[in-house]
């Protein structure tokens, strides 16, 4: 259903793109050593959404602005997108974060990330998917759930804590595993904890077998969504880029 919704959205964009999408290609000059900066700069200069439909032609240039050898027949563009997604997630960019541990974890936008940059990243994400360029496995699946407005219906349901825990495991496997164990814990174990440890809205209410599922879902919602909602919304604005 989600893929069908995405295809319908793509068809709508194509229809609205009109003649702009069929105009001359979109030529980008990119410095390989400054690829993230140059990609962000080019996509921030877009004025209308239909421009995203134009074929991209990338020329790699050196620091002096001289073109490097190579004609873009699709390979240079694919390389640029792959390199962008590999580098944009790095901690030094201060846009995304992941939880380090023994198990690999995916990335979510930081709460304190630059919202204007994240919006441009959202545009590049849309372009990558429209042109079938791989974005790698680094981005958390929750980002796409949020963009598609599926997070509340598919993840944060008090009656189905395992769905929320599965989403959390993609970002923080260790915490998800810890919280999952509480679903089968006895009253003596739960009595050692209070609900505010999961979400501050509960203050210091005791954790019980009757409320543990609801509490865990609220905790997952806090970690994945509430602590970074403005950043997720910035990505979504870029994805749904309009004039």
Steps between C-alpha positions, in 0.01 A plus 500: 500500500784740581676430172172555314456830682853603404441410133179701501687794646770468232232492228344815643837676499567392144165638389560831676857522369374564149738654251760592760593134548568462128721803465877487468690298754595630841876553492684485830866578558627309801836503676565141616677620815204727582225276367261530794532879505456532123202264484327692778575830327360386164181358647445803721488715186198319354209735444223262389425136579472389133870578458572187699373297204766620262778262408810570705836543330790528741847629424770451759732798529817572695543778753593738218169431326657307212307198375643159577501223236175309460164533329190440708294227339340414830802366682627832638154591627462162670843539657413848624179382667664194656787711634260762633300249702812334632642831622194697611446257787845559648504651846706801390210618282292542820178400324446135594575274793502131580546293813834328512511145626573140413216487250486731194254784535344737252487878505236756594522879469641671805268717706747790477577458129487796261139491380571682172767245410270213591233639270749497213601145595132411465504633143807292418333196655202550270724542196698187587183294521341651189810411298552161669832590656587289808514685829661218693374334815598776740173692523254370757180356357313723745590801286297355214215403731485861614521646151210278393297586813490132592671520840192535719296234319781246456739551792365685802207282600468428873352160428798397284823592684708263287446724194639797691789292635584381150522860380713591800731203436588650164641804681594374847519118507627480858223713650236320296622165633496625858148637474373186325602292802272708721192378314545159665644624828334435833343760723802500732729607214260761362453649848863612490422735211279804448331607176682834480818308415337426163309824441494806724125545443439224758698670779580240769210263453589138582554251219261204514402205284182689412679804358837366385397460134358852478806637678745330266315630193509850647873461565562391141296794377707734714833361373407476133261792452438750776866570578566587134166592344616837362793332323281228354256765384783685323591184308136455410471857369789431267346172386167671428678799343259744338548834326 
